[in-house]
Amino acid sequence: LTQTFKANPHATRQIISLGAGFDTLYFRIISNSMYKDLDYALFNPIRDRYIEIDLPEVANAKAQTLSMSQKLMKLVPNAKFCANGSENRENSKDNSQFVYVSTENNSYTLLGMDLRNPSELETVLFQFHEDSVRENVSLEKQENVWTLVISELMLIYMKPEESDALIESLCRGLSQQCSGVDGDGMLASRVGWLNLEHVSPHDPFGSMMMKNLNARKCGLLGIEKYPSIERQNERFVQFGLGISKGWTLLEEFESHIEESERKRIEKLEFLDELEEWKLIMSHYAVIFSGLTALQSE
């Protein structure tokens, strides 16, 4: 993915992280010297945008945490805390939507909203508003915008009709942002979607996994409709993302990671239950769709 973005140095890159929670990827990208050495191959904070979206209470808690860390605040200079257009951070808990914006260059935005309401997401991300805060978080309509959407163990917890509506809505907005050169073909070449999900719920281990999750009231609402990599691929292709590929985390570890990195990881902690670990890893899958599936490798 880094090489794909690097091959288009004049493009604006935007990363949209759905259900971001307390993920720190943006801060690691900005502070990691590896990316600086690559001249920000993946992300240039002067030009590019990183947008995190989660429930209002989660976004609010994250923003509060960020505001108390001098180290993190240095990575979002002149940041402004806003709630429904108000810049009063102290009253944010009483509002339905919490927005955290970097006013210096809009490189980082944290939005609080319920992703089960995709029309609200479209309104905030893709429509222009007179309100200055709304303008700061809206994505400008540009012809040369490359987008990565990340959803990590998020869609599977939504009802399938809700997650389908979210994907369809976001793809529709991003397709319009591509400025209508080639419809779905342009969407597939300018947008990538990286998704991590549970799979294989009906084999013996999967059945036990489902039983344990249901006992904890963490039901996987979407897994019956999308129980496999094949069904996941079909879903993303259906919404115009072109080629879609998937593999389990076990396949990723054994086949897609360099041997030197595997050995480094294996030294971090001794595993005496290797077979159980393999079972767990075989029940999670990475799905990558769009960006012509990284030119089909």
N, C-alpha and C positions, 0 to 999 in steps of 0.2 A: 504494500500500500504506500509506504514511504517513497519507493521508487516511482510509483505511478504519479504521485503528486509532484515529485521532483522533476519528472519529465515534462511538466507543464508549469514552468517557473513563473509565468505571468498570470496564472489563474488565481482567483480568490478562492481560498479553501475555507470551508465551514464544516465544523464537526457538531452534530446535534446528538446529545446523549440523553436518551429517554429513560426515566426512572433512575436518574444518576445517583441518588442517595448521597452518601458522603465520599464518593469516589474522588480521587485526587489526581486523575490523569492530567488535567490541564496544568496543574501546578508542577507536576513532574516534568511535563514537556517543556515548560518555560524555564525551569531551573536546571534541567539536565544539560550538562555541557556537551553531551553527545549530539543533541539536536542543534546546539550552537555551532559545533564543528561542521555540521551539514548545512550551515546557513539557513537553519530552520526549514529543512527539507519538508517536514511534515506540517509545520505550523509557523507562520510568521506573525507575531503579535501586532505588528504595525499594520498589516493588511488583512489578516485572516480573522475568523470569528469562531468562538467556541461557546456553544449554548447548552446549558444543562437544564433539564426540566424534571420536576418531581412534584408530589403533592404539596400544597401550600405549607402544611405544618413541617414537612421535611425540609423544604427549601428555606423556611424561616429559621429552623434550628441550625442548618448549615451556615446560613448567612451570619447568624449570631456567633457561631464558632469562629468563622473567618474573621469577624470584626475584632475578636479578642486575641488574634495571633498577629503580632507585628511582622513576623517572617512571611506569612501568607499575604498580608495586606500590601507588602512591598511589591508583590507580583501582580496586584490589581491596583495600580496607582490611581489616586483621586477617585476611588470607588464611591458610588452613591447608593444608598439603601432606599428603596422606594416601595410603597405599598399602595396599589390602586391609584398611582399618580401622586401619592403623598410621599414626601421625603422624610417623614418622621418614622424612623426605625422602631422607636419605642412602642408605637401603637400598631405595629405590623400584625400582632397576634389577633387583632380584632377584624382583620380584613380577609376576604376570601382568596385574594391573590397577592403573593409577595414577589417582588421583582428586585433583583440585585444586579446593578449595571455598572460597568466600568465606563465612566464618562470621558476618559482621556482618548480612547480609540475604539471603544466598544468591542474589544477583543474577547472579553469574557462576560457572559450574561447568565444569570441564574433566574429561572422562572418558576413560580409556584402555581401549578394548575392541575386539574384532574384530567388525565389523558383519556379518560372514558368519555370526555366531551370534545371530540376532535374539531368541532366547529370553532370552539374557543381557541384551540391551538392555531388553526388557520388564521383567525382574526389577528392574533398577536404576532405571528411570524410573517405573514404574507400581505397584510393590508396596511396601507398608510393611514396615519392618524395625525391630527393637528397637535395632539399632546406631545410634548418634547420627549417624555419618557417612552411613549409608544414608538416614536420615530427612532429612538436609539436602539430598540430591540427588534424593529422590523428588519427583514432581510431585503436589501435592495435588489431590484430586478436587474440582473446583469447577464450578459451573454456568456461570460467566461467564469462561471462559478462551479467549483467542484465540491461535492458534499459527501461526507461520511455520516451515516446515521448509526448509532450504537444502541442496542437494546439488550441488556444483560439480565437474563432471568426475570424478565418483566412481562412480556407479552403473554407468557404461559399462565400467568396468574389472572389474566383478564378473560371474560367470556369471549368466545371466538368471534361473535358478531361485533364486539367492542374492539378487539384487536384488529380485525379486518377493516373496520371503519377507520381506525387510526392510521393503518398503513395506507389505505386508499386515499385518505385526506392528505396525508403528508406527501405522498407521491404526486398527487394532483397539484399541490402547491409548488413542489420542487420542479415539476414539469413546466409549469407556467414561468417559473424563474429562469428556466433554460431558454426562454424567449422564443419558443415555438419554432425551432429550426427543423426538427425531424420527429416531433411527437414523442412516442414511447422510445424510439431509437435513441434520441438525444438524452432522454431520462436515463436509460441504461448505461450510456457512456459518460454521463456527468455525475451520477449518484451511485454510491455504494451503501449497502445496508449490512451491518455486521450484527448477527443475532446469536445469542447463546440460550439454549433451551434444554429441558429434560426430554428424553425420548425413550421408546421401548417400555411402555408402562405395563405390558401384558405378559412378559416373560416372568419367571419366578422371582428374580431380583427386583424387576420393575414393579411387580405386584406388592412386594414387601415395602418398597420405597413409597408407593402410593398410600399404602395403609398407614405408614408412619407419618407422612405429611398430613393426611386427613385427620389423624388423631391429634395433631398439633394445630388443627384448624387452618392449615396452609394448603388447601386444596388447589390442584393445578386445573383451573377451569377450562383451559384450552387444549389439554393434552388428548382428549378423546377425538377431537376433530383433526388435530395435528400430532399424531403419535410417533411420526417417523421423519427421517431426513427427507425422504421422497415427498411426503405431503408438505413439509416446510418449503421445499424448493418450488413445488407447484404453486403455493400461495404467493410467493414473491414474484414469480414469473407472471402470474395472473394480473398483478397490479402494475405491470409494465417495466419491471426491472431486468428484463432480458435473461441472460444466463444466471443460474443460481447453483451453487455448489455447497456441499456439506460434508462433514466428517465428525466422528466422535472425538472427544478429548483424548481418548486413548490412541486413536489413529494419529491425531495431531502430535502427541508426545513421541510416538514410536516412529513416525514417518516424515513429519514436517519440521522437526526440530533437529538442528545439527547435533552430531554425537558429542562434541565438546560441551555443548550447553546441557545436554541430558546428563552427562557425567557430573557437571557442576551442580545441577539440581539434586541429583541422587546423593551427593555428599552432604547436602544441607541437613538431612534427617534420615536416619535409618528406618526402613520400612520392613517389619517382619510379617506383615499381612499383605503381601504383594498382590495375591490373587483377589482379595477383597477390594483393594485399591483399583485394580483393573476393571472389576465389575462396576464400581462406582463411575469411573471415567468413561466406560462404554455406554452409560446411560445419560450422558450430557453430550450435546452436539453443537458445533459451531456451523452456522449457515452464513455464507457470504453471497450476496446478490448484487447485481448491477456492476457499474464500472467495467461492463462487458466481462464480469468475473475475472478482473485483472488480466484482460486480454486473453482469457481462456488458458493462460499459462502455457 
